[in-house]
Amino acid sequence: MIRRLLLLLFAVLLSSLAFAAPVSAGGNGAITSTTNMHGPFPSFHVDPTCGSPSGTLSGSGNAVFHTTINKAGDFWLTSTQEAWFTVVPDDSSLPNFAGHFATWFGISDNNRNSVTHDILNARATATDGSGATVTIHAVDHFSVSASGKVNMFMACH
């Protein structure tokens, strides 16, 4: 679920950056761009994450993307999103779920290091009245050091 959401949000970000008017940051050669989005987003398939079922997620929410690129080509991207959503599981024996999620992710990249990380919090309740709930707290991290060492993990709580 996280990967699909991040891919969707990253694609939206790239398309919004193509049309955004960059602003010079203090005359030091840095360029920044901030994009705000509100309303419904396209439905997409989510994979099982932290014990949640796979299914089709639809929702409506808010997102803010902020990007900075300096004259050396160093790059920073951060984003915060929140949305109310519904999930229709692929397994028709499971009930539909409705809830809220909030997520943050960031990317920092320069000519020697790179790091990408994100946090997702989601809670949903079955819409069939059974009271079943799904709660997700997930943390992802991927980094490459100047020496080329890769460090990555995903943790569900």
Contacts in CASP RR format, 6 or more apart in sequence:
PFRMAT RR
TARGET T0000
AUTHOR 0000-0000-0000
METHOD contacts of the structure
MODEL  1
MIRRLLLLLFAVLLSSLAFAAPVSAGGNGAITSTTNMHGPFPSFHVDPTC
GSPSGTLSGSGNAVFHTTINKAGDFWLTSTQEAWFTVVPDDSSLPNFAGH
FATWFGISDNNRNSVTHDILNARATATDGSGATVTIHAVDHFSVSASGKV
NMFMACH
1 46 0 8 1.000
1 47 0 8 1.000
1 48 0 8 1.000
1 49 0 8 1.000
1 52 0 8 1.000
1 57 0 8 1.000
1 120 0 8 1.000
1 136 0 8 1.000
2 49 0 8 1.000
2 103 0 8 1.000
2 118 0 8 1.000
2 120 0 8 1.000
2 138 0 8 1.000
2 140 0 8 1.000
3 47 0 8 1.000
4 44 0 8 1.000
4 45 0 8 1.000
4 46 0 8 1.000
4 47 0 8 1.000
5 44 0 8 1.000
5 46 0 8 1.000
5 57 0 8 1.000
5 81 0 8 1.000
5 103 0 8 1.000
5 120 0 8 1.000
6 105 0 8 1.000
6 118 0 8 1.000
8 41 0 8 1.000
8 42 0 8 1.000
8 44 0 8 1.000
9 63 0 8 1.000
9 65 0 8 1.000
9 79 0 8 1.000
9 81 0 8 1.000
9 105 0 8 1.000
12 37 0 8 1.000
12 41 0 8 1.000
12 63 0 8 1.000
12 65 0 8 1.000
13 35 0 8 1.000
13 65 0 8 1.000
13 67 0 8 1.000
13 77 0 8 1.000
13 79 0 8 1.000
16 35 0 8 1.000
16 37 0 8 1.000
16 65 0 8 1.000
17 33 0 8 1.000
17 35 0 8 1.000
17 65 0 8 1.000
17 67 0 8 1.000
20 33 0 8 1.000
20 34 0 8 1.000
20 35 0 8 1.000
21 33 0 8 1.000
22 31 0 8 1.000
22 32 0 8 1.000
22 33 0 8 1.000
23 31 0 8 1.000
23 32 0 8 1.000
23 33 0 8 1.000
24 30 0 8 1.000
24 31 0 8 1.000
25 31 0 8 1.000
25 32 0 8 1.000
25 68 0 8 1.000
28 70 0 8 1.000
28 71 0 8 1.000
29 70 0 8 1.000
29 71 0 8 1.000
30 68 0 8 1.000
30 69 0 8 1.000
30 70 0 8 1.000
30 71 0 8 1.000
31 68 0 8 1.000
31 69 0 8 1.000
32 66 0 8 1.000
32 67 0 8 1.000
32 68 0 8 1.000
33 65 0 8 1.000
33 66 0 8 1.000
33 67 0 8 1.000
34 64 0 8 1.000
34 65 0 8 1.000
34 66 0 8 1.000
34 67 0 8 1.000
35 64 0 8 1.000
35 65 0 8 1.000
35 66 0 8 1.000
36 62 0 8 1.000
36 63 0 8 1.000
36 64 0 8 1.000
37 62 0 8 1.000
37 63 0 8 1.000
37 64 0 8 1.000
37 65 0 8 1.000
38 61 0 8 1.000
38 62 0 8 1.000
38 63 0 8 1.000
39 60 0 8 1.000
39 61 0 8 1.000
39 62 0 8 1.000
40 58 0 8 1.000
40 59 0 8 1.000
40 60 0 8 1.000
40 61 0 8 1.000
41 59 0 8 1.000
41 60 0 8 1.000
41 61 0 8 1.000
41 83 0 8 1.000
43 56 0 8 1.000
43 57 0 8 1.000
43 58 0 8 1.000
43 59 0 8 1.000
44 56 0 8 1.000
44 57 0 8 1.000
45 54 0 8 1.000
45 55 0 8 1.000
45 56 0 8 1.000
45 57 0 8 1.000
46 52 0 8 1.000
46 54 0 8 1.000
46 55 0 8 1.000
46 56 0 8 1.000
46 57 0 8 1.000
46 87 0 8 1.000
47 54 0 8 1.000
48 54 0 8 1.000
49 120 0 8 1.000
49 136 0 8 1.000
49 138 0 8 1.000
49 156 0 8 1.000
50 136 0 8 1.000
50 137 0 8 1.000
50 138 0 8 1.000
50 156 0 8 1.000
51 134 0 8 1.000
51 136 0 8 1.000
51 156 0 8 1.000
52 87 0 8 1.000
52 122 0 8 1.000
52 134 0 8 1.000
52 136 0 8 1.000
53 87 0 8 1.000
53 89 0 8 1.000
53 90 0 8 1.000
53 91 0 8 1.000
53 94 0 8 1.000
53 134 0 8 1.000
54 89 0 8 1.000
54 90 0 8 1.000
54 91 0 8 1.000
55 87 0 8 1.000
55 88 0 8 1.000
55 89 0 8 1.000
55 90 0 8 1.000
56 87 0 8 1.000
56 88 0 8 1.000
56 90 0 8 1.000
57 85 0 8 1.000
57 86 0 8 1.000
57 87 0 8 1.000
58 85 0 8 1.000
58 86 0 8 1.000
58 88 0 8 1.000
59 83 0 8 1.000
59 84 0 8 1.000
59 85 0 8 1.000
59 86 0 8 1.000
60 83 0 8 1.000
60 84 0 8 1.000
60 85 0 8 1.000
61 81 0 8 1.000
61 82 0 8 1.000
61 83 0 8 1.000
61 84 0 8 1.000
62 81 0 8 1.000
62 82 0 8 1.000
62 83 0 8 1.000
63 79 0 8 1.000
63 80 0 8 1.000
63 81 0 8 1.000
63 82 0 8 1.000
64 79 0 8 1.000
64 80 0 8 1.000
64 81 0 8 1.000
65 77 0 8 1.000
65 78 0 8 1.000
65 79 0 8 1.000
66 77 0 8 1.000
66 78 0 8 1.000
66 79 0 8 1.000
67 75 0 8 1.000
67 76 0 8 1.000
67 77 0 8 1.000
68 75 0 8 1.000
68 76 0 8 1.000
69 75 0 8 1.000
69 76 0 8 1.000
72 110 0 8 1.000
72 111 0 8 1.000
73 110 0 8 1.000
73 111 0 8 1.000
74 108 0 8 1.000
74 109 0 8 1.000
74 110 0 8 1.000
74 111 0 8 1.000
75 107 0 8 1.000
75 108 0 8 1.000
75 109 0 8 1.000
75 110 0 8 1.000
76 106 0 8 1.000
76 107 0 8 1.000
76 108 0 8 1.000
76 109 0 8 1.000
77 106 0 8 1.000
77 107 0 8 1.000
78 104 0 8 1.000
78 105 0 8 1.000
78 106 0 8 1.000
78 107 0 8 1.000
79 104 0 8 1.000
79 105 0 8 1.000
79 106 0 8 1.000
80 102 0 8 1.000
80 103 0 8 1.000
80 104 0 8 1.000
81 101 0 8 1.000
81 102 0 8 1.000
81 103 0 8 1.000
81 104 0 8 1.000
82 100 0 8 1.000
82 101 0 8 1.000
82 102 0 8 1.000
82 103 0 8 1.000
83 100 0 8 1.000
83 101 0 8 1.000
84 98 0 8 1.000
84 99 0 8 1.000
84 100 0 8 1.000
85 98 0 8 1.000
85 99 0 8 1.000
85 100 0 8 1.000
85 101 0 8 1.000
85 124 0 8 1.000
86 96 0 8 1.000
86 97 0 8 1.000
86 98 0 8 1.000
86 99 0 8 1.000
86 127 0 8 1.000
87 96 0 8 1.000
87 97 0 8 1.000
87 98 0 8 1.000
87 124 0 8 1.000
88 96 0 8 1.000
89 95 0 8 1.000
89 96 0 8 1.000
89 97 0 8 1.000
95 126 0 8 1.000
95 127 0 8 1.000
95 128 0 8 1.000
95 129 0 8 1.000
95 130 0 8 1.000
95 132 0 8 1.000
96 126 0 8 1.000
96 127 0 8 1.000
96 128 0 8 1.000
97 124 0 8 1.000
97 125 0 8 1.000
97 126 0 8 1.000
97 127 0 8 1.000
97 132 0 8 1.000
97 134 0 8 1.000
98 124 0 8 1.000
98 125 0 8 1.000
98 127 0 8 1.000
99 122 0 8 1.000
99 123 0 8 1.000
99 124 0 8 1.000
99 125 0 8 1.000
100 122 0 8 1.000
100 123 0 8 1.000
100 124 0 8 1.000
101 120 0 8 1.000
101 121 0 8 1.000
101 122 0 8 1.000
101 123 0 8 1.000
101 136 0 8 1.000
102 120 0 8 1.000
102 121 0 8 1.000
102 122 0 8 1.000
103 118 0 8 1.000
103 119 0 8 1.000
103 120 0 8 1.000
103 121 0 8 1.000
104 118 0 8 1.000
104 119 0 8 1.000
105 116 0 8 1.000
105 117 0 8 1.000
105 118 0 8 1.000
105 119 0 8 1.000
106 116 0 8 1.000
106 117 0 8 1.000
106 118 0 8 1.000
107 114 0 8 1.000
107 115 0 8 1.000
107 116 0 8 1.000
108 114 0 8 1.000
108 115 0 8 1.000
109 115 0 8 1.000
112 145 0 8 1.000
112 146 0 8 1.000
113 143 0 8 1.000
113 144 0 8 1.000
113 145 0 8 1.000
113 146 0 8 1.000
114 143 0 8 1.000
114 144 0 8 1.000
115 141 0 8 1.000
115 142 0 8 1.000
115 143 0 8 1.000
115 144 0 8 1.000
116 140 0 8 1.000
116 141 0 8 1.000
116 142 0 8 1.000
116 143 0 8 1.000
117 139 0 8 1.000
117 140 0 8 1.000
117 141 0 8 1.000
117 142 0 8 1.000
117 143 0 8 1.000
118 138 0 8 1.000
118 139 0 8 1.000
118 140 0 8 1.000
119 137 0 8 1.000
119 138 0 8 1.000
119 139 0 8 1.000
120 136 0 8 1.000
120 137 0 8 1.000
120 138 0 8 1.000
121 136 0 8 1.000
121 137 0 8 1.000
122 134 0 8 1.000
122 135 0 8 1.000
122 136 0 8 1.000
123 133 0 8 1.000
123 134 0 8 1.000
123 135 0 8 1.000
123 136 0 8 1.000
124 133 0 8 1.000
124 134 0 8 1.000
125 131 0 8 1.000
125 132 0 8 1.000
125 133 0 8 1.000
126 132 0 8 1.000
126 133 0 8 1.000
136 156 0 8 1.000
137 156 0 8 1.000
137 157 0 8 1.000
138 154 0 8 1.000
138 155 0 8 1.000
138 156 0 8 1.000
138 157 0 8 1.000
139 153 0 8 1.000
139 154 0 8 1.000
139 155 0 8 1.000
139 157 0 8 1.000
140 152 0 8 1.000
140 153 0 8 1.000
140 154 0 8 1.000
141 151 0 8 1.000
141 152 0 8 1.000
141 153 0 8 1.000
141 154 0 8 1.000
142 150 0 8 1.000
142 151 0 8 1.000
142 152 0 8 1.000
143 150 0 8 1.000
143 151 0 8 1.000
143 152 0 8 1.000
144 150 0 8 1.000
144 151 0 8 1.000
145 151 0 8 1.000
END
